[in-house]
Amino acid sequence: MSKSANTECGTFSHKAEFPLRSSPVNPIPAPAKIPNAAHSDDFIADLQTLTKTQLRTKYKAEESCHKNMLSRVKAKGAVVHPEFKKFDSFLSIMGPMPQKGMTVDRIDNTDPEYARHKVRWADKATQNSNKSDSLIYICSKTGQTYSTAQLAKQQGVSLSAIRKRRPNGWSDDEIIAGNRFHSGSVSPALMSQGYIPAPSVKNLHANFIAFSVSSLWGYPQLDFPAGIYTAKQRHRICNPTMDDHRFSQDARYYQHERQYGDGEHIPATKGELIRSLLEDGDGHLVAGLEDDGDERHFVRVVTRNPHFYFPNLPQHLREIVRDHDREWVEKMEQRFHKLEVQSAVEAKAAATLKDQLGDQM
């Protein structure tokens, strides 16, 4: 019997009357799954008449696959069902290899057991598509599918982190969302209203990724805003050498003030310093200085400080810096505009996913 069907990807034909794997509900005898039905009677006769040694000799490829399967018990922690441990029993359940070069493949890659209804004969292409990195997660609300690699990139985590979730009891919706539903997690309150928290989605460009460092040297956990440091500078903060120790300390100090203290530490301009001293009755400290509008010192302090978070610079001070170093200001504006656009896209995607998953969130 020949069957054909149209799909979105084209037309395929299935010449065999039976699938190459059994249904748990209505299992199909191994001989019936052989594409060339002419061999079915011979195979049944072999099972009934040949000794175990003769079966191994005649079905060498199948016997080799059986050995490899058993070897995975020790090497990779696989589990083999008792009825698969003896070759003649294994062969009677699996049937002959339908095509040369096939191997035994677990249908569900997250299930470590080799057992009836859990394995099949598969070629290399099918095996590769069934690897953990290629597992598919389906959104129950929309039917949209996601791969392990896609979710790892979207959520800023490793492939291993995504793969471990399903065996740990996460549903596909939870894996796609990146968190367990109704977890009750609460974000800590921030003291400084001027602090801009890091975005929760971290699949931005390397120079823009926000990061956190744990409590150290009396500081609580610090969550650095996205875009303030390059990947190389983040490494200097989190893994400081003796030469980087001062850089790391300064970074933590600035972030502590930004996150828990009085906010961004912005130096005073020459004009602001003079006015402040005069208002406080400390005019004698001015020593004849005049507010001549020359703010080159202020600009140097701002542009040469790698720990300064540009978005917190007020617009009027930004224009002062622009008058002296337009290239630096334009570079910073481009960097954080790109970050803003990317964050908006990710926030929109997260909101859409939350709407799709509905009350489960």
C-alpha beads as a LAMMPS data file, in Angstrom:
LAMMPS data file: protein, C-alpha beads

361 atoms
360 bonds

1 atom types
1 bond types

-500.0 500.0 xlo xhi
-500.0 500.0 ylo yhi
-500.0 500.0 zlo zhi

Masses

1 110.0

Atoms # bond

1 1 1 0.000 0.000 0.000
2 1 1 1.382 3.424 -0.856
3 1 1 0.304 6.571 0.879
4 1 1 1.179 10.200 0.201
5 1 1 0.303 13.455 1.913
6 1 1 0.831 17.158 1.365
7 1 1 2.523 19.203 4.046
8 1 1 3.665 22.792 4.315
9 1 1 7.153 21.670 3.410
10 1 1 6.103 19.701 0.316
11 1 1 4.900 16.195 -0.535
12 1 1 6.177 12.987 0.989
13 1 1 5.323 9.371 0.321
14 1 1 5.310 6.469 2.748
15 1 1 5.639 3.181 0.936
16 1 1 5.560 1.005 4.002
17 1 1 2.260 0.078 5.536
18 1 1 3.666 0.333 9.062
19 1 1 5.763 2.953 10.864
20 1 1 9.313 2.105 11.880
21 1 1 8.480 2.287 15.583
22 1 1 5.733 0.696 17.626
23 1 1 2.727 2.403 19.125
24 1 1 2.427 1.967 22.894
25 1 1 -1.310 1.462 22.421
26 1 1 -1.267 -0.891 19.432
27 1 1 2.230 -2.368 19.090
28 1 1 3.227 -3.778 15.710
29 1 1 5.302 -6.983 15.460
30 1 1 8.891 -6.333 14.444
31 1 1 8.701 -8.194 11.101
32 1 1 5.774 -6.034 9.965
33 1 1 7.955 -2.914 10.280
34 1 1 10.462 -4.071 7.665
35 1 1 10.086 -1.985 4.469
36 1 1 10.881 -5.022 2.297
37 1 1 8.155 -7.413 3.406
38 1 1 9.781 -10.288 1.488
39 1 1 12.275 -10.677 4.324
40 1 1 9.649 -10.947 7.047
41 1 1 9.136 -14.709 6.792
42 1 1 12.877 -15.304 6.647
43 1 1 13.426 -13.192 9.732
44 1 1 10.727 -15.037 11.684
45 1 1 12.273 -18.337 10.637
46 1 1 15.689 -17.118 11.770
47 1 1 14.335 -16.263 15.209
48 1 1 12.745 -19.674 15.511
49 1 1 15.556 -21.853 14.172
50 1 1 18.953 -20.145 14.597
51 1 1 20.997 -20.375 17.761
52 1 1 22.094 -17.237 19.598
53 1 1 25.567 -17.488 18.108
54 1 1 24.150 -17.942 14.606
55 1 1 21.882 -14.897 15.085
56 1 1 24.866 -12.794 16.096
57 1 1 26.792 -13.980 13.051
58 1 1 23.980 -13.329 10.576
59 1 1 22.879 -10.001 12.076
60 1 1 26.286 -8.468 12.712
61 1 1 25.212 -4.843 12.314
62 1 1 22.326 -5.280 14.749
63 1 1 24.623 -7.134 17.156
64 1 1 27.141 -4.268 17.012
65 1 1 24.401 -1.741 17.810
66 1 1 23.288 -3.919 20.714
67 1 1 26.824 -3.953 22.135
68 1 1 27.121 -0.182 21.788
69 1 1 23.791 0.249 23.573
70 1 1 24.953 -1.887 26.504
71 1 1 28.237 0.017 26.702
72 1 1 26.348 3.263 27.322
73 1 1 25.120 1.911 30.654
74 1 1 28.549 2.489 32.193
75 1 1 29.835 5.263 29.969
76 1 1 26.841 7.622 29.960
77 1 1 24.544 6.394 32.697
78 1 1 21.979 4.942 30.315
79 1 1 19.388 2.423 31.487
80 1 1 18.656 -0.766 29.552
81 1 1 15.395 -2.640 30.122
82 1 1 15.939 -6.331 31.054
83 1 1 14.275 -7.584 27.870
84 1 1 16.858 -5.596 25.849
85 1 1 19.912 -7.058 27.581
86 1 1 19.963 -10.325 25.620
87 1 1 20.602 -9.962 21.919
88 1 1 17.989 -12.456 20.714
89 1 1 15.274 -10.702 22.750
90 1 1 16.490 -7.289 21.571
91 1 1 16.452 -8.443 17.940
92 1 1 12.966 -9.933 18.181
93 1 1 11.590 -6.649 19.522
94 1 1 13.494 -4.238 17.276
95 1 1 13.558 -6.311 14.102
96 1 1 16.348 -6.151 11.524
97 1 1 17.950 -2.825 10.709
98 1 1 15.709 -1.310 7.974
99 1 1 18.604 0.435 6.226
100 1 1 22.361 0.096 6.362
101 1 1 24.075 2.517 8.749
102 1 1 21.158 2.947 11.148
103 1 1 21.611 2.809 14.910
104 1 1 19.403 2.512 17.981
105 1 1 17.947 5.918 18.888
106 1 1 15.970 6.944 21.973
107 1 1 12.770 8.645 20.832
108 1 1 12.749 10.999 23.832
109 1 1 16.326 12.168 24.308
110 1 1 15.652 13.188 27.915
111 1 1 14.574 9.629 28.835
112 1 1 17.750 7.602 29.551
113 1 1 16.084 4.166 29.212
114 1 1 16.455 1.848 26.240
115 1 1 13.199 -0.090 26.246
116 1 1 10.224 -1.200 24.146
117 1 1 8.316 1.766 22.658
118 1 1 11.145 4.102 23.708
119 1 1 13.681 3.378 20.965
120 1 1 13.749 3.033 17.182
121 1 1 16.079 2.391 14.292
122 1 1 17.241 5.771 12.988
123 1 1 19.745 7.108 10.486
124 1 1 22.390 9.710 11.357
125 1 1 20.255 12.660 10.233
126 1 1 17.392 11.591 12.486
127 1 1 19.787 11.040 15.381
128 1 1 21.256 14.515 14.959
129 1 1 17.825 16.128 14.873
130 1 1 16.985 14.351 18.129
131 1 1 19.993 15.661 20.056
132 1 1 19.323 17.597 23.247
133 1 1 20.324 20.863 21.604
134 1 1 17.612 20.332 18.981
135 1 1 14.748 19.500 21.337
136 1 1 11.559 21.390 20.609
137 1 1 9.393 23.188 23.158
138 1 1 5.805 24.035 22.219
139 1 1 3.803 26.942 23.641
140 1 1 0.409 25.580 24.715
141 1 1 -1.364 28.848 23.902
142 1 1 -0.033 29.577 20.427
143 1 1 1.494 26.319 19.215
144 1 1 4.729 28.174 18.420
145 1 1 7.849 26.043 18.759
146 1 1 11.231 26.971 20.224
147 1 1 14.547 25.126 20.103
148 1 1 16.994 24.777 22.981
149 1 1 19.440 27.108 21.250
150 1 1 16.760 29.771 20.669
151 1 1 15.662 29.797 24.299
152 1 1 19.233 29.797 25.612
153 1 1 20.008 32.866 23.500
154 1 1 16.769 34.663 24.417
155 1 1 17.180 34.068 28.140
156 1 1 20.934 34.545 28.342
157 1 1 21.593 31.103 29.832
158 1 1 23.534 28.024 28.762
159 1 1 22.156 25.199 26.627
160 1 1 22.594 22.901 29.608
161 1 1 20.364 25.104 31.765
162 1 1 17.534 24.815 29.225
163 1 1 17.997 21.057 28.760
164 1 1 17.825 20.342 32.501
165 1 1 14.442 22.001 32.987
166 1 1 12.216 19.342 31.420
167 1 1 13.722 16.458 33.461
168 1 1 13.290 18.670 36.544
169 1 1 9.558 18.890 35.975
170 1 1 9.241 22.174 34.087
171 1 1 6.424 22.364 31.568
172 1 1 7.135 23.588 28.042
173 1 1 5.388 26.888 28.840
174 1 1 7.607 27.389 31.876
175 1 1 10.732 26.544 29.890
176 1 1 9.731 29.060 27.205
177 1 1 8.901 31.741 29.783
178 1 1 12.164 31.114 31.637
179 1 1 10.644 30.742 35.097
180 1 1 8.383 28.513 37.155
181 1 1 4.835 29.826 37.330
182 1 1 3.588 31.188 40.663
183 1 1 7.113 31.103 42.063
184 1 1 6.426 34.094 44.285
185 1 1 9.833 35.639 43.694
186 1 1 10.161 39.266 44.828
187 1 1 12.708 41.782 43.622
188 1 1 14.549 43.726 46.341
189 1 1 13.676 47.389 46.791
190 1 1 16.210 49.962 45.651
191 1 1 17.134 53.007 47.734
192 1 1 18.060 55.283 44.862
193 1 1 15.226 56.414 42.594
194 1 1 17.740 57.523 39.977
195 1 1 19.108 54.007 39.558
196 1 1 18.084 52.234 36.365
197 1 1 17.773 48.484 37.060
198 1 1 19.234 45.947 34.702
199 1 1 16.781 44.401 32.182
200 1 1 15.626 40.891 33.013
201 1 1 16.228 39.655 29.470
202 1 1 19.961 39.347 28.804
203 1 1 20.396 38.354 25.176
204 1 1 21.789 41.761 24.226
205 1 1 25.123 42.551 22.607
206 1 1 28.118 41.611 24.778
207 1 1 28.983 45.240 25.526
208 1 1 25.433 45.897 26.716
209 1 1 24.700 42.892 28.914
210 1 1 23.845 43.770 32.520
211 1 1 25.507 41.677 35.199
212 1 1 25.545 41.153 38.951
213 1 1 28.263 40.488 41.496
214 1 1 27.632 38.876 44.852
215 1 1 28.190 40.502 48.236
216 1 1 31.852 41.297 48.886
217 1 1 33.907 43.703 51.036
218 1 1 30.842 44.748 52.985
219 1 1 28.762 45.583 49.902
220 1 1 25.395 43.896 49.231
221 1 1 24.791 42.321 45.830
222 1 1 25.373 44.825 43.051
223 1 1 23.347 44.779 39.814
224 1 1 25.202 46.868 37.257
225 1 1 23.105 48.665 34.628
226 1 1 23.410 47.446 31.057
227 1 1 25.847 49.236 28.779
228 1 1 28.137 50.730 31.403
229 1 1 31.023 48.286 30.890
230 1 1 32.450 46.283 28.021
231 1 1 32.859 42.524 28.311
232 1 1 36.587 42.975 29.069
233 1 1 35.837 45.483 31.849
234 1 1 33.205 43.179 33.358
235 1 1 35.856 40.476 33.563
236 1 1 38.209 42.903 35.365
237 1 1 35.483 43.589 37.938
238 1 1 34.384 40.011 38.539
239 1 1 37.837 38.380 38.294
240 1 1 40.322 41.098 39.264
241 1 1 44.043 40.523 39.118
242 1 1 46.342 42.587 41.342
243 1 1 46.508 45.241 38.616
244 1 1 42.699 45.263 38.285
245 1 1 42.002 45.414 42.013
246 1 1 41.584 49.207 42.118
247 1 1 39.389 49.159 39.022
248 1 1 37.138 46.518 40.597
249 1 1 36.918 48.409 43.902
250 1 1 35.996 51.661 42.176
251 1 1 33.359 49.917 40.078
252 1 1 31.754 48.427 43.179
253 1 1 31.866 51.738 45.025
254 1 1 30.169 53.666 42.199
255 1 1 27.522 50.967 41.760
256 1 1 26.825 50.820 45.508
257 1 1 26.176 54.566 45.548
258 1 1 24.112 54.337 42.374
259 1 1 22.015 51.424 43.610
260 1 1 21.760 51.922 47.367
261 1 1 23.118 55.392 48.133
262 1 1 22.486 58.899 46.802
263 1 1 22.529 57.947 43.150
264 1 1 24.991 58.689 40.351
265 1 1 28.057 60.572 41.530
266 1 1 28.278 63.522 39.095
267 1 1 31.195 65.941 39.565
268 1 1 30.458 69.651 39.923
269 1 1 31.220 71.977 37.058
270 1 1 33.548 74.923 37.626
271 1 1 30.596 77.304 37.752
272 1 1 28.643 75.102 40.179
273 1 1 31.655 74.786 42.494
274 1 1 32.176 78.556 42.652
275 1 1 28.494 79.235 43.345
276 1 1 28.354 76.538 46.004
277 1 1 31.372 77.952 47.853
278 1 1 29.976 81.474 47.743
279 1 1 26.563 80.341 49.011
280 1 1 28.174 78.442 51.901
281 1 1 30.198 81.468 52.963
282 1 1 33.446 79.940 51.798
283 1 1 34.144 82.564 49.159
284 1 1 37.717 82.908 50.387
285 1 1 38.366 79.445 48.992
286 1 1 37.521 80.622 45.499
287 1 1 40.810 82.505 45.472
288 1 1 39.871 84.845 42.659
289 1 1 38.411 82.163 40.383
290 1 1 35.756 83.361 37.971
291 1 1 33.021 81.479 36.161
292 1 1 34.389 82.047 32.677
293 1 1 32.484 79.100 31.156
294 1 1 35.649 77.055 30.638
295 1 1 34.604 73.548 31.729
296 1 1 37.464 71.526 30.271
297 1 1 38.330 70.069 33.670
298 1 1 34.735 68.912 34.226
299 1 1 34.676 67.314 30.768
300 1 1 37.935 65.443 31.418
301 1 1 36.632 64.090 34.722
302 1 1 33.437 62.819 33.084
303 1 1 34.852 61.364 29.876
304 1 1 37.850 59.663 31.502
305 1 1 35.868 57.948 34.253
306 1 1 34.911 54.430 33.029
307 1 1 32.563 53.971 36.025
308 1 1 30.301 56.880 35.097
309 1 1 26.841 55.839 33.797
310 1 1 26.127 58.141 30.866
311 1 1 22.268 57.957 30.883
312 1 1 22.271 59.549 34.364
313 1 1 24.061 62.686 33.087
314 1 1 21.511 65.557 33.011
315 1 1 20.853 67.094 29.622
316 1 1 22.345 70.519 30.456
317 1 1 25.602 68.864 31.574
318 1 1 25.559 66.617 28.525
319 1 1 25.537 69.720 26.327
320 1 1 28.534 71.124 28.200
321 1 1 30.462 67.946 27.482
322 1 1 29.263 67.989 23.854
323 1 1 30.780 71.460 23.366
324 1 1 34.217 70.100 24.262
325 1 1 34.050 66.440 23.159
326 1 1 31.254 65.872 20.653
327 1 1 32.677 62.539 19.480
328 1 1 32.498 61.017 22.988
329 1 1 28.914 62.175 23.552
330 1 1 27.754 60.846 20.175
331 1 1 29.431 57.505 20.842
332 1 1 27.677 57.181 24.220
333 1 1 24.323 58.251 22.776
334 1 1 24.579 55.653 20.009
335 1 1 25.506 52.921 22.485
336 1 1 22.620 53.546 24.843
337 1 1 20.117 54.249 22.086
338 1 1 20.915 50.829 20.643
339 1 1 20.469 49.311 24.098
340 1 1 17.136 51.120 24.548
341 1 1 15.841 49.801 21.228
342 1 1 16.952 46.256 21.980
343 1 1 15.468 46.368 25.478
344 1 1 12.152 47.640 24.092
345 1 1 12.017 44.759 21.601
346 1 1 12.735 42.213 24.309
347 1 1 10.217 43.801 26.690
348 1 1 7.559 43.668 23.990
349 1 1 8.346 40.005 23.273
350 1 1 8.159 39.177 26.987
351 1 1 4.826 41.001 27.340
352 1 1 3.434 39.185 24.314
353 1 1 4.511 35.822 25.727
354 1 1 2.943 36.687 29.083
355 1 1 -0.356 37.515 27.346
356 1 1 -0.193 34.258 25.403
357 1 1 0.373 32.167 28.503
358 1 1 -2.392 33.999 30.347
359 1 1 -3.112 33.215 33.985
360 1 1 -0.281 30.695 34.273
361 1 1 2.247 33.497 34.799

Bonds

1 1 1 2
2 1 2 3
3 1 3 4
4 1 4 5
5 1 5 6
6 1 6 7
7 1 7 8
8 1 8 9
9 1 9 10
10 1 10 11
11 1 11 12
12 1 12 13
13 1 13 14
14 1 14 15
15 1 15 16
16 1 16 17
17 1 17 18
18 1 18 19
19 1 19 20
20 1 20 21
21 1 21 22
22 1 22 23
23 1 23 24
24 1 24 25
25 1 25 26
26 1 26 27
27 1 27 28
28 1 28 29
29 1 29 30
30 1 30 31
31 1 31 32
32 1 32 33
33 1 33 34
34 1 34 35
35 1 35 36
36 1 36 37
37 1 37 38
38 1 38 39
39 1 39 40
40 1 40 41
41 1 41 42
42 1 42 43
43 1 43 44
44 1 44 45
45 1 45 46
46 1 46 47
47 1 47 48
48 1 48 49
49 1 49 50
50 1 50 51
51 1 51 52
52 1 52 53
53 1 53 54
54 1 54 55
55 1 55 56
56 1 56 57
57 1 57 58
58 1 58 59
59 1 59 60
60 1 60 61
61 1 61 62
62 1 62 63
63 1 63 64
64 1 64 65
65 1 65 66
66 1 66 67
67 1 67 68
68 1 68 69
69 1 69 70
70 1 70 71
71 1 71 72
72 1 72 73
73 1 73 74
74 1 74 75
75 1 75 76
76 1 76 77
77 1 77 78
78 1 78 79
79 1 79 80
80 1 80 81
81 1 81 82
82 1 82 83
83 1 83 84
84 1 84 85
85 1 85 86
86 1 86 87
87 1 87 88
88 1 88 89
89 1 89 90
90 1 90 91
91 1 91 92
92 1 92 93
93 1 93 94
94 1 94 95
95 1 95 96
96 1 96 97
97 1 97 98
98 1 98 99
99 1 99 100
100 1 100 101
101 1 101 102
102 1 102 103
103 1 103 104
104 1 104 105
105 1 105 106
106 1 106 107
107 1 107 108
108 1 108 109
109 1 109 110
110 1 110 111
111 1 111 112
112 1 112 113
113 1 113 114
114 1 114 115
115 1 115 116
116 1 116 117
117 1 117 118
118 1 118 119
119 1 119 120
120 1 120 121
121 1 121 122
122 1 122 123
123 1 123 124
124 1 124 125
125 1 125 126
126 1 126 127
127 1 127 128
128 1 128 129
129 1 129 130
130 1 130 131
131 1 131 132
132 1 132 133
133 1 133 134
134 1 134 135
135 1 135 136
136 1 136 137
137 1 137 138
138 1 138 139
139 1 139 140
140 1 140 141
141 1 141 142
142 1 142 143
143 1 143 144
144 1 144 145
145 1 145 146
146 1 146 147
147 1 147 148
148 1 148 149
149 1 149 150
150 1 150 151
151 1 151 152
152 1 152 153
153 1 153 154
154 1 154 155
155 1 155 156
156 1 156 157
157 1 157 158
158 1 158 159
159 1 159 160
160 1 160 161
161 1 161 162
162 1 162 163
163 1 163 164
164 1 164 165
165 1 165 166
166 1 166 167
167 1 167 168
168 1 168 169
169 1 169 170
170 1 170 171
171 1 171 172
172 1 172 173
173 1 173 174
174 1 174 175
175 1 175 176
176 1 176 177
177 1 177 178
178 1 178 179
179 1 179 180
180 1 180 181
181 1 181 182
182 1 182 183
183 1 183 184
184 1 184 185
185 1 185 186
186 1 186 187
187 1 187 188
188 1 188 189
189 1 189 190
190 1 190 191
191 1 191 192
192 1 192 193
193 1 193 194
194 1 194 195
195 1 195 196
196 1 196 197
197 1 197 198
198 1 198 199
199 1 199 200
200 1 200 201
201 1 201 202
202 1 202 203
203 1 203 204
204 1 204 205
205 1 205 206
206 1 206 207
207 1 207 208
208 1 208 209
209 1 209 210
210 1 210 211
211 1 211 212
212 1 212 213
213 1 213 214
214 1 214 215
215 1 215 216
216 1 216 217
217 1 217 218
218 1 218 219
219 1 219 220
220 1 220 221
221 1 221 222
222 1 222 223
223 1 223 224
224 1 224 225
225 1 225 226
226 1 226 227
227 1 227 228
228 1 228 229
229 1 229 230
230 1 230 231
231 1 231 232
232 1 232 233
233 1 233 234
234 1 234 235
235 1 235 236
236 1 236 237
237 1 237 238
238 1 238 239
239 1 239 240
240 1 240 241
241 1 241 242
242 1 242 243
243 1 243 244
244 1 244 245
245 1 245 246
246 1 246 247
247 1 247 248
248 1 248 249
249 1 249 250
250 1 250 251
251 1 251 252
252 1 252 253
253 1 253 254
254 1 254 255
255 1 255 256
256 1 256 257
257 1 257 258
258 1 258 259
259 1 259 260
260 1 260 261
261 1 261 262
262 1 262 263
263 1 263 264
264 1 264 265
265 1 265 266
266 1 266 267
267 1 267 268
268 1 268 269
269 1 269 270
270 1 270 271
271 1 271 272
272 1 272 273
273 1 273 274
274 1 274 275
275 1 275 276
276 1 276 277
277 1 277 278
278 1 278 279
279 1 279 280
280 1 280 281
281 1 281 282
282 1 282 283
283 1 283 284
284 1 284 285
285 1 285 286
286 1 286 287
287 1 287 288
288 1 288 289
289 1 289 290
290 1 290 291
291 1 291 292
292 1 292 293
293 1 293 294
294 1 294 295
295 1 295 296
296 1 296 297
297 1 297 298
298 1 298 299
299 1 299 300
300 1 300 301
301 1 301 302
302 1 302 303
303 1 303 304
304 1 304 305
305 1 305 306
306 1 306 307
307 1 307 308
308 1 308 309
309 1 309 310
310 1 310 311
311 1 311 312
312 1 312 313
313 1 313 314
314 1 314 315
315 1 315 316
316 1 316 317
317 1 317 318
318 1 318 319
319 1 319 320
320 1 320 321
321 1 321 322
322 1 322 323
323 1 323 324
324 1 324 325
325 1 325 326
326 1 326 327
327 1 327 328
328 1 328 329
329 1 329 330
330 1 330 331
331 1 331 332
332 1 332 333
333 1 333 334
334 1 334 335
335 1 335 336
336 1 336 337
337 1 337 338
338 1 338 339
339 1 339 340
340 1 340 341
341 1 341 342
342 1 342 343
343 1 343 344
344 1 344 345
345 1 345 346
346 1 346 347
347 1 347 348
348 1 348 349
349 1 349 350
350 1 350 351
351 1 351 352
352 1 352 353
353 1 353 354
354 1 354 355
355 1 355 356
356 1 356 357
357 1 357 358
358 1 358 359
359 1 359 360
360 1 360 361
